[in-house]
Amino acid sequence: MTRYLYVVATLVLTVYGQLVLKWQVNKAGHGGADLGSKVAFIGRLVVNPWVISVLLAAALAAASWMVAMTHFTLSRAYPFMGLSFVLVLLGSAFWLGEALSWPKAVGVVVIAVGIAIGSQ
């Protein structure tokens, strides 16, 4: 059972990264039309402590995934990463206030059913 924690850690860290990055990009505004403005926008984001935590989370997720791969076949572990679609959709709706529509909800249910079938 402990080996599943590596997959769960990868999933949680990945979802964390997506939600926090979107939150910080929203706060930062738009990058501007010209290349210089876009580079400055990215530069401000790269030194943002929250964005740095996302980069660290991505590195930890990669390390966790590498360890998970020593315990599972890829075809067994990878379907669980599809749960990121479910968690990001719910997190973006409840935390970021993004719209949660019926088509999105149905799509997530289809993904969840696919994960259940594919992980057998």
Beta strands, then each sheet from edge to edge (+ up, - down):
end
